[in-house]
């Protein structure tokens, strides 16, 4: 029997003064491991390099330093920024969206808002160009220090998603996905365009030029050409982009031209990265590879970061799309990340770069951490849902205090929830909580959330005037889903005063929920099917986020 990993331990004190709508957490502990149990050898690194829900990686080099930014959609704070010197060991240094006044995610579904950012550097300033889907569109933010603070958005007047900046001398050009210059011929028919960006004035100038219509071969109806990046090498302009959508048909393709505005010719060997041709039933697959960005090291070598997924069965994965790394080889003037038909390797020889110190908080392999809520603010990896209008939590004296917010499922509000990404298929979290439910329906504990309509809650509540341990689930989709109401899976009375320990054991698409009171361990529910937290069931683009949550009805 595989050892269960404790995913949550909550200590609930029912004695003492009533705290009504405030829940107090003393710590948060996480331990996780992969199912594959692959170990890198000497001089090797392990994929993914940033595990869990960290998709759409964009990477840039400044001297000997590398910076990475990922999508975060309607989670706040957003756009996590990482630093490395070796492309393998990454340390989070900031969140580019970290002030409520920067962007307003009100009413946004969790898989809307900030998509596929691009990070670059020019003349002493870092640039992120990005799209806020359903919240004003495309924008640029800047910073002198990549750790922040980042500026308020400069909004850009063009349609589409996934912009990136190509710098040529002192001029900037933005390339992005837009509608084609004709009536779309089929669903998913998009195009890649370029236009000059006056970075001093903060505005678009000149004409827009369509570079790619549809994808590599329009006659084959390619879909969702997106995530474009342009770079120049040996007199050629190279344009790389994702094609096929971000699921199992995902791929990376490349074109080149002697002129920035084309015509661009596709590589005969496209795609330069995909896993769609491999047997989906192979053991421990890496799937859905694409959305790559190439970077040249100070030694002249080329590498690519890209997203991919690790399904635990079929196309089920609860932890989201992750960041991977592979070298780029060049042949006859064309780049190749991975030959078609080859699986993404779990391990590879490290880049020839000065080693970064091992990060205090690992991002790859099996790892764990303890957050004791020291200081007066949450650590950088903590995220909530949508932009908070007013603070709902406080960190002080080694304790996280959470007041009531909107209920889960209310997309017009902000739930009193903060969480960390589930980064392993098998994981464990622990925390200590003090909470007195003020009335029926009040609850505090841990929520595991994929979207507003696909989540579970396990913790303390009050039912018919009595405090109980309860497990609620909602198995909806990524859009408004009234057809999937929340339901009570199981509950048990709290018969003893004093601390109560709650544990969630996660493995693949199953979870078991244990609790302990008066020194006696008990199981509330075992082997619950939680595939409703997977992208395959819930839709969207994010992974499961787990953390403290509190709610008291008015």
C-alpha positions in Angstrom: 0.0 0.0 0.0 1.4 3.3 -1.0 2.0 5.5 1.9 -0.6 8.3 2.1 0.7 11.8 2.2 -1.0 14.2 4.5 -2.4 17.0 2.4 -4.0 19.0 5.3 -3.8 19.0 9.0 -6.1 21.6 10.7 -6.1 22.1 14.4 -9.5 23.5 15.4 -10.1 24.9 18.8 -13.7 25.0 19.9 -12.9 26.5 23.3 -12.3 30.1 24.2 -13.9 33.3 23.0 -16.0 33.2 19.8 -14.2 34.6 16.8 -17.4 34.7 14.7 -16.3 35.4 11.1 -12.5 35.2 11.6 -10.5 32.0 11.0 -6.9 31.9 12.3 -4.3 29.6 10.8 -1.0 29.0 12.5 1.0 27.4 9.7 0.8 25.7 6.3 2.9 22.6 5.5 3.3 21.0 2.1 5.0 17.8 1.0 4.8 16.3 -2.5 6.2 13.7 -4.8 5.7 12.7 -8.4 4.4 9.3 -9.6 7.3 8.9 -12.0 10.1 8.8 -9.4 12.7 9.9 -11.9 16.0 11.0 -10.5 18.5 13.1 -12.5 22.1 11.8 -12.7 25.3 13.7 -12.1 25.3 16.8 -14.3 21.6 16.5 -15.2 18.5 18.4 -14.5 14.9 17.2 -14.1 11.8 18.2 -16.1 9.7 20.1 -15.4 11.9 22.9 -14.1 9.0 24.7 -12.6 6.4 22.2 -11.4 2.7 22.7 -11.2 0.5 25.5 -12.5 3.1 27.7 -14.1 2.2 27.8 -17.9 3.1 29.9 -20.9 6.8 30.5 -19.8 8.6 33.5 -21.3 12.3 33.8 -20.7 14.9 36.5 -21.4 18.6 36.9 -20.7 20.2 40.0 -19.3 24.0 39.5 -19.1 24.5 36.3 -17.1 21.0 36.4 -15.6 17.8 34.8 -16.8 14.3 35.9 -16.0 11.1 33.9 -16.4 7.4 35.0 -16.2 4.3 32.8 -16.4 0.6 33.2 -17.0 -1.6 33.5 -13.9 -5.1 34.3 -15.4 -7.5 35.8 -12.7 -5.4 34.7 -9.7 -3.9 37.6 -7.7 -1.1 38.5 -7.2 -0.3 37.7 -10.8 2.5 37.2 -13.3 5.1 35.5 -11.1 8.7 36.4 -11.9 11.6 34.0 -11.5 15.4 34.4 -11.6 18.1 31.9 -12.5 21.7 31.9 -13.7 21.7 28.3 -15.0 18.1 27.9 -16.5 17.6 25.0 -14.1 17.3 26.4 -10.6 14.7 29.1 -10.3 13.8 31.5 -7.5 10.7 33.6 -7.4 11.6 37.2 -7.0 8.3 39.0 -7.4 4.8 39.2 -8.9 4.5 41.8 -11.6 0.8 42.3 -10.8 0.8 43.0 -7.0 -1.3 46.1 -6.4 -5.1 46.1 -6.7 -5.0 49.3 -8.7 -2.9 47.8 -11.6 -5.5 45.5 -13.1 -9.2 44.9 -12.2 -10.2 41.2 -12.4 -13.7 41.8 -11.1 -16.2 39.4 -12.6 -13.6 37.4 -14.4 -13.6 33.7 -14.6 -10.5 32.2 -13.1 -9.2 31.2 -16.6 -9.7 34.7 -18.0 -7.6 37.8 -17.3 -3.8 37.7 -17.9 -2.7 35.2 -20.6 0.8 34.4 -22.0 3.0 37.2 -20.9 6.3 38.1 -22.7 9.3 39.5 -20.8 12.1 41.5 -22.4 14.8 44.0 -21.6 15.9 47.2 -23.3 18.0 50.2 -22.3 17.9 49.6 -18.5 14.2 48.7 -18.4 12.3 45.4 -18.2 9.1 45.1 -20.3 6.2 42.7 -19.9 3.6 42.8 -22.7 0.5 40.9 -22.0 -3.3 40.5 -22.6 -6.0 40.9 -20.0 -8.8 38.8 -21.5 -12.2 40.4 -20.9 -10.5 43.3 -19.0 -9.4 45.9 -21.5 -7.1 43.8 -23.7 -3.4 44.2 -24.5 -1.0 46.2 -22.3 2.6 46.9 -21.4 4.1 47.3 -17.9 7.7 48.2 -17.1 10.2 48.0 -14.3 13.8 49.0 -13.6 14.1 46.0 -11.3 12.4 42.7 -12.4 11.5 42.1 -8.8 9.3 45.2 -9.0 7.6 47.4 -8.6 6.1 47.2 -12.0 4.3 50.1 -13.6 0.6 50.5 -14.2 -0.5 49.2 -17.6 -0.1 51.2 -20.8 -3.1 49.9 -22.8 -2.5 49.0 -26.5 -5.2 49.5 -29.2 -5.1 46.2 -31.1 -7.2 43.0 -31.0 -6.0 39.6 -30.1 -3.8 37.9 -27.5 -0.2 36.8 -26.7 1.8 39.8 -27.7 5.6 39.8 -27.5 8.2 42.5 -28.2 11.0 42.1 -30.7 13.8 44.7 -30.2 15.9 45.7 -33.2 18.4 48.4 -32.2 16.5 51.2 -30.6 13.1 50.2 -32.1 10.5 47.8 -30.8 7.9 45.7 -32.6 5.0 43.9 -31.1 4.0 40.6 -32.7 0.8 38.9 -31.6 -2.2 36.7 -32.5 -5.1 38.6 -34.2 -8.0 37.8 -36.5 -6.9 37.1 -40.1 -7.3 39.8 -42.8 -10.2 37.8 -44.2 -13.4 36.3 -43.0 -12.3 33.3 -40.8 -12.6 30.1 -42.8 -13.1 27.8 -39.8 -13.2 27.8 -36.0 -9.7 28.5 -34.7 -8.6 30.3 -37.9 -6.2 33.1 -36.5 -3.2 35.0 -37.8 0.0 36.5 -36.6 0.6 40.3 -37.0 3.4 42.7 -36.4 3.3 46.5 -35.7 5.9 49.0 -34.4 5.7 50.1 -30.8 7.0 53.5 -29.8 8.4 52.6 -26.4 9.3 56.2 -25.5 5.7 57.4 -26.2 4.0 54.2 -25.1 1.9 53.8 -28.2 1.6 51.8 -31.4 2.8 53.5 -34.6 2.7 52.7 -38.3 0.9 50.0 -40.1 0.1 46.5 -39.0 1.3 43.7 -41.2 -0.1 40.1 -41.3 2.8 37.7 -41.2 1.2 34.3 -40.9 -2.4 33.4 -42.0 -3.7 30.4 -40.1 -0.4 28.6 -39.5 2.1 26.4 -41.4 -0.4 25.2 -44.1 -3.7 27.0 -44.4 -5.1 24.3 -46.6 -5.0 21.9 -43.6 -7.0 24.3 -41.4 -4.4 24.8 -38.7 -5.9 26.1 -35.5 -4.9 28.6 -32.8 -1.6 30.0 -34.1 -0.6 31.9 -31.0 2.2 32.7 -28.6 4.5 34.2 -31.3 8.1 35.3 -30.7 10.6 36.9 -33.2 14.4 36.8 -33.0 17.2 37.4 -35.5 20.1 35.0 -36.3 22.6 35.0 -39.2 20.6 37.5 -41.2 17.3 35.7 -40.8 14.2 36.7 -38.9 12.8 33.7 -37.2 9.2 33.6 -36.0 8.2 30.8 -33.6 4.6 30.2 -32.5 2.4 27.6 -30.9 -0.1 25.8 -33.2 -3.0 23.3 -32.5 -4.3 24.6 -29.2 -2.8 23.9 -25.8 -4.3 20.4 -25.3 -3.0 17.1 -26.8 -2.6 18.6 -30.3 -0.3 21.3 -29.1 2.9 22.0 -31.0 5.6 24.6 -31.7 6.3 25.7 -35.3 8.9 28.0 -36.9 9.0 30.3 -39.9 11.8 32.6 -41.3 12.2 35.6 -43.5 15.0 37.9 -44.7 12.7 40.9 -43.9 10.9 41.7 -40.6 7.6 42.1 -42.4 8.0 38.9 -44.4 7.2 37.0 -46.4 7.8 34.2 -43.8 8.3 30.7 -45.0 7.6 27.7 -42.8 10.2 25.1 -42.0 9.7 21.9 -43.9 10.4 19.9 -40.8 7.7 21.5 -38.6 6.7 21.1 -35.9 9.9 21.6 -34.0 8.2 20.4 -30.8 5.1 18.3 -30.2 4.0 15.1 -28.4 0.8 14.6 -30.3 2.1 11.7 -32.4 3.1 9.5 -29.5 1.1 6.7 -28.0 -1.2 8.3 -25.4 -1.1 5.1 -23.4 2.6 5.1 -22.9 3.7 5.0 -19.2 4.2 8.3 -17.4 3.6 10.5 -20.5 4.6 14.1 -20.9 1.9 15.7 -23.1 0.7 18.9 -24.8 4.1 20.4 -25.3 4.3 23.9 -26.9 4.2 27.6 -26.3 8.0 27.7 -26.4 10.4 30.6 -26.3 14.0 30.3 -27.4 16.9 32.0 -25.6 20.6 32.2 -26.4 23.1 31.8 -23.6 26.1 34.0 -23.1 28.1 31.0 -24.4 26.2 31.0 -27.7 24.1 27.9 -26.9 20.3 27.9 -27.5 17.7 26.6 -25.2 13.9 26.7 -25.1 11.4 26.9 -22.2 7.9 25.6 -23.0 4.8 24.3 -21.3 3.7 20.7 -21.1 1.5 18.5 -18.9 2.0 15.3 -16.9 -1.3 13.3 -17.1 -1.8 10.7 -14.4 -4.3 8.8 -16.6 -5.5 9.4 -20.1 -5.6 13.3 -20.4 -6.3 13.9 -16.7 -4.0 16.2 -14.8 -5.1 18.3 -11.8 -1.9 20.3 -11.3 -2.1 22.3 -14.5 0.4 23.1 -17.3 4.0 23.3 -16.2 7.4 24.8 -17.4 9.9 22.5 -19.1 13.4 23.1 -20.6 15.2 21.5 -23.6 18.2 22.5 -25.7 17.8 23.8 -29.2 19.9 22.3 -32.1 20.4 24.0 -35.4 20.5 22.3 -38.8 20.6 23.9 -42.2 19.6 27.3 -40.7 16.6 25.9 -38.8 16.1 25.4 -35.0 14.8 22.1 -33.6 13.7 21.6 -30.0 12.8 17.9 -30.3 12.6 15.6 -33.3 9.1 14.5 -34.1 8.2 11.2 -32.6 10.5 11.5 -29.6 9.2 11.9 -26.1 10.1 14.9 -24.0 12.9 13.6 -21.7 12.5 13.7 -18.0 16.2 14.4 -17.5 18.9 16.0 -19.6 22.4 17.3 -19.3 22.5 20.8 -17.7 23.3 23.9 -19.7 26.9 24.9 -19.7 26.3 27.8 -17.3 27.4 28.8 -13.8 25.3 26.9 -11.4 22.6 28.8 -9.5 22.4 28.1 -5.8 19.7 25.6 -4.9 16.6 27.7 -4.2 15.3 27.8 -0.6 11.9 26.8 -2.1 12.5 24.1 -4.8 10.5 24.3 -8.0 11.4 20.8 -9.4 11.4 17.2 -8.2 10.0 16.0 -4.9 10.0 18.7 -2.2 8.1 20.2 0.7 8.0 23.4 2.7 6.6 24.9 5.9 5.1 28.4 6.0 4.9 29.7 9.5 3.4 33.0 8.5 6.4 34.9 9.8 6.5 38.6 9.2 3.5 40.7 8.1 2.7 39.5 4.6 2.3 36.3 2.7 5.1 34.8 0.8 5.3 35.4 -3.0 3.7 32.0 -4.1 0.4 32.7 -2.3 -2.4 33.6 -4.6 -6.1 34.4 -4.3 -9.0 34.7 -6.7 -9.6 38.0 -8.5 -8.5 41.4 -7.3 -9.4 42.2 -3.7 -11.2 45.5 -3.2 -10.6 45.4 0.5 -8.2 43.3 2.6 -9.7 40.1 3.9 -6.7 38.6 5.7 -3.9 39.7 8.0 -0.5 38.2 8.8 0.9 38.9 12.2 2.6 37.1 15.1 3.0 33.8 13.2 -0.7 33.6 12.3 -2.9 34.1 9.2 -6.3 35.5 10.1 -9.0 35.4 7.4 -12.3 37.2 7.5 -15.4 36.1 5.6 -15.6 37.0 1.9 -17.8 36.0 -1.0 -18.9 32.4 -1.1 -17.2 30.1 -3.6 -19.1 30.1 -6.9 -19.9 33.8 -6.7 -18.0 35.1 -9.6 -19.0 38.7 -8.9 -17.1 38.6 -5.6 -13.7 37.7 -4.1 -13.7 34.7 -1.8 -11.7 34.8 1.4 -9.3 32.3 0.0 -5.5 32.2 -0.4 -3.7 29.1 -1.7 -0.6 27.5 -3.1 -0.4 25.6 -6.3 -0.6 21.8 -6.0 2.7 21.0 -7.7 2.7 17.2 -7.3 0.3 14.4 -8.2 0.9 13.1 -4.6 1.0 15.9 -2.1 0.4 16.8 1.5 -0.5 20.1 3.3 -0.9 20.9 7.0 -2.1 23.8 8.9 -3.5 24.8 12.4 -6.8 26.6 12.5 -8.9 28.2 15.2 -12.5 29.0 14.2 -15.9 29.2 15.8 -18.8 28.9 13.2 -21.2 31.7 14.1 -24.2 30.3 12.4 -25.3 27.5 10.1 -23.4 27.5 6.9 -20.3 29.2 8.3 -17.2 27.3 7.4 -13.4 27.4 7.6 -10.8 25.0 6.4 -9.1 24.1 3.2 -10.5 24.6 -0.3 -9.0 22.9 -3.4 -10.1 25.1 -6.3 -9.8 24.6 -10.1 -12.4 27.2 -11.0 -15.4 29.0 -9.5 -17.6 25.9 -10.3 -15.1 23.1 -9.7 -13.8 22.9 -6.2 -14.0 21.1 -2.9 -14.1 22.3 0.7 -13.0 20.2 3.7 -13.1 21.6 7.2 -15.3 22.9 10.0 -18.8 24.1 9.6 -22.1 24.3 11.4 -25.1 22.2 10.4 -28.4 22.4 12.2 -26.8 24.3 15.0 -24.0 21.7 15.6 -20.3 22.0 14.7 -19.3 19.3 12.2 -16.4 18.2 10.0 -17.7 18.3 6.5 -16.7 17.7 2.9 -18.5 19.6 0.1 -17.8 19.4 -3.6 -18.9 21.1 -6.8 -18.2 19.5 -10.1 -18.8 22.2 -12.7 -17.2 23.6 -15.7 -15.1 26.7 -16.3 -18.1 28.8 -17.4 -21.2 29.7 -15.4 -22.5 26.3 -14.4 -25.7 26.3 -12.4 -26.3 22.7 -13.4 -23.6 21.6 -11.0 -24.7 22.8 -7.5 -22.5 22.3 -4.5 -23.3 19.0 -2.6 -22.4 17.6 0.8 -20.4 14.4 0.4 -20.1 13.5 4.1 -20.1 15.0 7.6 -19.4 13.9 11.1 -20.1 15.5 14.5 -17.3 17.0 16.6 -17.8 15.1 19.8 -14.7 16.2 21.7 -13.4 19.6 22.5 -9.9 20.6 21.7 -7.8 20.4 18.6 -9.1 18.7 15.4 -6.7 17.5 12.7 -7.9 17.2 9.1 -5.9 15.4 6.5 -6.4 15.1 2.7 -4.4 12.4 0.9 -4.1 13.1 -2.8 -2.9 10.7 -5.4 -3.7 11.2 -9.1 -7.4 11.6 -9.4 -8.3 10.4 -5.9 -8.4 12.0 -2.5 -9.0 10.6 1.0 -10.1 12.8 3.9 -9.2 11.9 7.4 -9.6 13.8 10.7 -8.5 13.3 14.3 -10.2 14.4 17.5 -9.4 13.5 21.1 -6.3 11.6 19.8 -8.5 9.2 17.8 -7.9 9.2 14.0 -11.0 8.6 11.8 -11.7 8.6 8.1 -14.6 10.8 6.7 -14.3 9.7 3.1 -11.8 7.6 1.3 -10.8 7.5 -2.4 -13.1 10.2 -3.6 -12.9 10.7 -7.4 -11.6 14.3 -7.8 -11.1 14.2 -11.6 -13.5 17.1 -11.6 -10.5 19.2 -10.6 -8.7 18.2 -13.8 -8.6 20.4 -16.9 -10.2 17.6 -18.9 -13.3 17.8 -16.8 -13.4 21.4 -15.6 -12.0 23.2 -18.7 -9.9 26.3 -18.5 -6.2 26.8 -18.4 -5.2 26.6 -14.7 -4.3 24.0 -12.1 -5.6 23.2 -8.7 -4.8 25.7 -6.0 -5.2 24.6 -2.3 -5.4 26.8 0.7 -7.2 28.3 3.7 -10.8 29.6 3.1 -13.4 31.1 5.4 -17.0 32.1 4.9 -19.9 33.1 7.2 -23.2 33.9 5.6 -24.8 37.2 6.4 
